[in-house]
């Protein structure tokens, strides 16, 4: 039966990245979260198939390094085949042995990942072969077709792109349907590329990751490159392979070697999207969830960018816990495997008008300054008119401030933390107005979160907490008292 599997093209590895890849193939270097226990089988074909050791691999590698005529010469050739009948391994090795003029073919079979696959490696030189193999591009195309025939897998025919395969043929009507689907996929790929290009424009340079919620994450590379600034440089082949595997989420983060050019707000409410600064790009990650990517006016160091990102998360009601500037973000165009039904992330909105980020941040700074002045006025007013309330409010801050942080860690929502904290204060018998005054100081980022209606928010929160507390702790709480009023200040 023919398998719809596209295995990798043959790759020549040079001295630079050759050792890194060899260690990966031999599992001397692996991601322990994805591969808890390596399971590989190592052998060599040199006229007959026999087991070998990692040491012999490294001996051949070192021999090629010592006998290079040029610094950047090829050290070895690798060809990997996925999801095929293991009984065909000997046939492939015998063919490659002949194709590469009798050089030994090293075989590494991997059984520790979702798909069975085998690495075939042929070193350029050995004691019997002083010169590297003389292979033309046509030879490599022939190699792919021949291995495809051996494994009975479909292989892309040269020059036909996404439209035609060589391999077992049967139902012509089915083939027409397949061609139509491939054309649709080609169009879809172009749309995905255009969306990713917008992300690259914002961030300048990004790193790619695949996250599996059961197995962990790993970073995607392309010929040793880990940071990508051009959509054409992305490891598209690997990305497409991962998208066919259940549970693999394609994510990205800003490249670590550069200054930060954009920040993001996770889980931004839909009603806040239209208020975002000019230039923001919003990616819809599910039916009701959005991530906003906001360009910085000037590139910033990570510490400064983290401060801005936290301020924006507070202002727009996003997830305050996701304020790390290197936090992984959804890449548009790819499936979100958090949900059982197929959900694909995609760019839903681009803010082309409105205030610039600098103006938004300046306004937030002014609001915080006004709030601080208002707090000082309120303290003076209470000290002069209701000193007992002021003293009790200060006591609450001293004894209960840390409790607010505990509630926030549990709820991951500052408003929910406010409410739970007020309930805890009522349980200890504190006066409602003293609780309200203390909440102004204890609640994190209150001025930015509740800009324009702080007083009303605090009064409503304390009042609702009081009503619930009366039911829970009838004897402990005091009667509801005067609310916060600032019209006399």
N, C-alpha and C positions, 0 to 999 in steps of 0.2 A: 504493500500500500504506500502511496506517495505521501510524504509529510510536507505540510506548508511551512517549512522552516528556512529562514535565510541565515546561513552561517557566515562567519566573518571572512573577509578577503585575507589572502596571505599577506603577512607583514614582515618586513625586514627590520631587525632591531640593531641599532648601533651601540657603541660603547656607552653613550650617555644614559639612555633609559633602559638599556638591555638588562642590566643586573636587577633593576627595580622590578621589571616585568617577570624576570626569571624567578625571583623570590616569591612573587605572587603566584605564579604557576605551580611552584613547588610547595606552596603553603608555608614558607618560612616567614611570610608576611601576609597577615589576613586580619579582617575585622572580626574580633571575637564575639561581637553582638550578633552578627549575621551568621557566622560559622563557628558555633561553640566548640566543635570537635572536627578538625579536618579529616576527610576520608578520601584519600587518593591512592592510585595504583601506578607505579613507575616501572617502565620497561624500555627495552631498546631492540630495534630490528636492524640487524647487519647480516642479512642472509638467512637468519633464523631469529625467532622472538625469544628474548630472555629477560629476566628481571635485572634491574640495575639499581644504583644508589644515587642519592643527591650529590654525593661527592664526585661521581663521574661527570655529572652535569657541570659542576663548577670547574672541574679539571679541563673540560673541553672549552669552557668559557675563557678561562685564564690562558689556555694555549692560543686562542684566537687573539687575545689582547697582546700577547707577546710577539705575535707574528703579523701584526698589521703593517702594511706599507704606507697607509695614510691614517691620519688621526681619527677621522670620522667614518671609517670604513664599516661596512656591515659585519656584525659578529655572528648572528644566526637568523634563520628564517623560521617563522611560526605559522601554522595553519590550524585553526580550531574548527571542529565539527560538533554540532549540537543535535540532540534528540534523534539519534540514529541507532540502528541495530548494532550492539557491541561486537557481534560476531564479524562485522565488516572491518573491524580495526586492523586486523592482519592484512587484509586486501589493500586498505589505504596505505599502510606502512610499506608494503611491497611496491606499490606504484610510486610513492614518493622516493623510495630508495633508488629506483631505476631512473626517475626524473632528475634526481640530483646526483647523477653520475656515480652511484654506489656509495654515497656518504651514509653513515649511520643515521637512523631515524629514531629519535628519542620520543617516547610516548608517555604522556601524563594524563591519566583518566581521573576525572573529578566526579565523585558521587555525593558531595556534601552541599550541593545547591539544588534549587528547584528543578533544574533541567540537567540531565546527564550530558556531559560534553567531554571532549578529549582534545588536548593540546599535542600537536605533532611538531617537533622542533628539529631542525637540521642545521648544524653549525657550518659556517662557511669553509673552514679549513680544519684539517687534522693531519696526522703524520703521513697519510697516504695521499692527501690532496693539498698541494702547496698553494694552489690558486683558488679563488672564490668561483662558485658556479657561474657560468655564462648564460643567464636566463634573460630572455626578452619579455616584453609586456605580453606578447601573444602567447608565450609559454605559460604565463600565469593565468591568462584567461582559459587556456586549454586545461590547466590543472584544476580550476574550479569546475569546469564542465565534467571532467572525467571523474572527480571525486563525487559529484552529484549523481552520476550514473552508477557508481559503485554502491552508494548508500540508498539509491532510489529516491533521492530528495529532489524537489524542484529548485532549479537554479536560474537566476536572472540571466537572460541572454544579453550579450554585449550590444549596447546601442539602443535597446528597446525601453529603457527607463522602467516605468511602472506598468507597462502595458502587456508584455509578453514574457512567458517563461518557456524554457525547454525542459522536457521531462515527460513523464507518462501522460498520454493524451487519451481522452475517452469521449465524454459528453460534450459536443460542440456548443449546445445551448447553454450548458453550465459555464463554459469558458466565456461566452459572450457576457453573461451576468457578472462573472468575475472581473472582466475588463471594465465594465461599467462601475463596479464598486471601487476598483483601483483608481479610476479617474476621479471619483468623488473623494477618495482619500487624498489624492494629490492636491485637489482644491482645498481640502481641509487643512493639509499641511501648510499651504501657503497662507491661509488665514491665521494659523497658529504662529507662524514666523512673523507676521505683521504685528501681532499682539506682543510677542516677546521683544520685538524691536522697540516698542514703546517703553517697555520696562528697562531695556538697555540704555535708551536715551536718558531716562531719569537717573539711573544708578551709575552709568558709565561703565562699570565692570562688576560682574557678579560671579558667584560660585554656585555650582549646581549640586543637589543632593537627591538621593532617593531614600524615602523614609517608609519603612514597613513597621506598623504598630506592634507587630509580634516579634520581629527580628531585629529592629533597630534601624540605624541610618548608615549610609556610606556616601562618600563624595564621588562625583563623576569627573573623570579626566579625559583629555583628548591629546594623545601623543605627548604625555607628560604635562600638559597645560591644565591648570586648575581654575584660572580666572579667565572669563570670557567677556569681551567687549563688542564682538561682532556676531550676529546671528548665524553666519556661515561657519563660524569656528566651533559651534556647539557640537557635542558628540551625538549627532542625530541617530546614528545607527543604534547606539546603546540605549538612547532614550526610547526609541520605538520598541526595542526588545523588552524594556522594563514595563512599558505600557501594556504589553500583552500578558504580563504576569499579574496575578491577582494580589492586591494589597500594596502595590508599589506606587507611592505618591511622589511626583516630581516637584521639588521645592527649590528655592534659591535664597541667597543672602548676599549682602554687599561684599565685594572682594576685600580681604583683610589688609592687603598691602597698600591700599589707597585711602585717602581721606573720604569721609562719608558725603555723598552728593544728594542723597534723598533719605527720608525717614518714612515710617509707616504707622498707621493706627489699625490695630486688629479689632475685629468685631464692632465696627462703627455702626451705630443705629442708622436705619435708612432715612429717618427724618433729618439727620445731621449732614447728609451727603452734600446737599445743595449749599451748605455753609462753608464748605472746605475752601482753602486758599487757592488762588489761581494756579493752574498747572497740575493740580492733583489728578491722579489716575486711580479709579476705583475698580477693583477686581471682585466680582461676585463669586464666592466660594461655595455657596449652597443656596437653597431657596430664600433664606432669611439672613444670611451672613455676608459681610462685606469686609474687604481690606482696602484701606486708602493709602496710596503711595504719594508722598508730598515732596516736591523738589525743594532743596535748600537754595537760598540766594547765592551763597558761597560755600564751597566744600569746607567741612568742619572736621576737627579731630573727633575720635569716637566719644570721648567724655562729654564734649559740648553737644554733639549730636544726640547723645542719650538724654541730656537734659531737655532739649527741644522736643524729642519724641515723647517723653513723659508728659510735658506740658500739653502737647496736642492730644494725647490720649485722654487726659483729664478734661480738656476743653470740649472735646467732641464725644465724650461718653464711651470711649473705647475700652479695651481690656488693659487696665493699668498694670497687670502682671506681665504683659508682653511688651516691655519697654527696652529690652536689650537690642542695641542697634544691629546685632548679628542674628537676631531671632529669625528662624526660617519662615518664609512666606510662600504662599501658593503661586505656582507658575501658571499663568493663563493658558488654556488650551488642553489641560490634562485632567484626568479623572481624580476626584476626591473620594478616597476609599473609606472615609469615615462612615459612609452611608451605604446600606445594602443596594439601593437602587442606583443606577448610573447617574452621577452628578459630575458635571465638568465645569471647572473654573473658567472664567472669561472676563474680559474687560467690559464693564457695564456702563461706565460713565467717565467722562473727562471734563474737568472744570476749566472752562475757557474764559470765564469772566470772574469778577469779584475781587476781593482784596488780596494783595500779595502776602506772602508768609511774614515778611518783616513787619507789615502793618498789624497783622493778627497777633504776633508776639508782643509788639509794643503795646497794644491794647490790653493784652493779658497782664503785662507788667504793671500798667496803670491801674487796672482793677485790683490787683494784689496790694498795691500801695494804698489805694482808697480804703480797702478792707482793713488794713493794719491801722490806719488813722481812725476808722470807725470803732474798732475794738478798743483803742485807747480812750476815746471819748466815752464809750459805754462803761468802761472800768471806772473812770472818774465820776460819772453820773451815779453809778450804783454805790460807789464808796461814800458819796455824799448823801444819798437818799435812802438806800437800803443796804447798809454795811453788812448786815448778817447774810444777806443773799450773796454779796460779793465774797465774803470770807468762806462761805460754804462752797461756792463755785471754785475757788482756789484750792480748797481741800479735795474736791472731786478731781480736778486736774492732776493734783499730786498723787492721788491714790488709784485713779482709774484710767489714766492716759494709756498705760501699757495694755489694758484690757481691750481698747479700741483696735490696736494692732493685731491682737489675737483674733478678734471677730473678723477683721479684714482678711487675714490669712485663711480663715475658715470659709468665708462667704465669697471672697474674690470680687466683691462689689461694695464700694464705699457707702452707698446709700443703705444697703442691707446691714452693713457694719454699724452705721449711725443708729439705726432702729434697735438692733440687738444691744448696743451699748447703753441706750436710754433705758431699756427694760432692766438691764443689770443695775443701773443707778437707782431706779425705783425700788428694786428688790432690797437695796441697802437703806431705803427710807429717806433718800435725799429729796429736797424741795424741787418741784417742777421747774421754777424759774432759775434756780441755781444750776439745774441740769442743762437747761437751754443755754445759759451763759457759758458753761463749761464746754458744751458741744461746739461752740464757735471756735474754741482754741484747740480742741482735741481732734476734730474731724479733719482728715488730711485733704488738702487742696480744695477746701470748701468754697473759697472765693472764686476760684476758676470754674469749678464744677457747677455752681449754682449762681452764676453771674446774673445780677439783676433781680433776683428774688431770694436772697439769702435769708432775710428775716422771716418771710412767709414759709420757706422750706423748714427752717428750724422749728418754728411754732407748730407746723403741721406734724412734723416728725415726733416732737415731744408729746403733743396731744394724743396722737394715735398710740404711742407707747404707753401713755398714762391709762388709756381706756383698756388696753390689754393687761396692763399690770394690775389694775383693779380686780380683774377676774382671777389672776394668778396669785396675787399676794395681797389679799384684802386688808389684813391688819398692819402690814409693814409700811405701806405707802402713805404719804401725806396728801391732804386735799389739793386739787389742782389750784394753782396760784396764778398770780399776774403773769401775763406773757411778756416777751421782750417788746419794748416800745421805744422807739428812738425819736419820735416827733418832738420830744421835749429837749433833745440835745442841742 
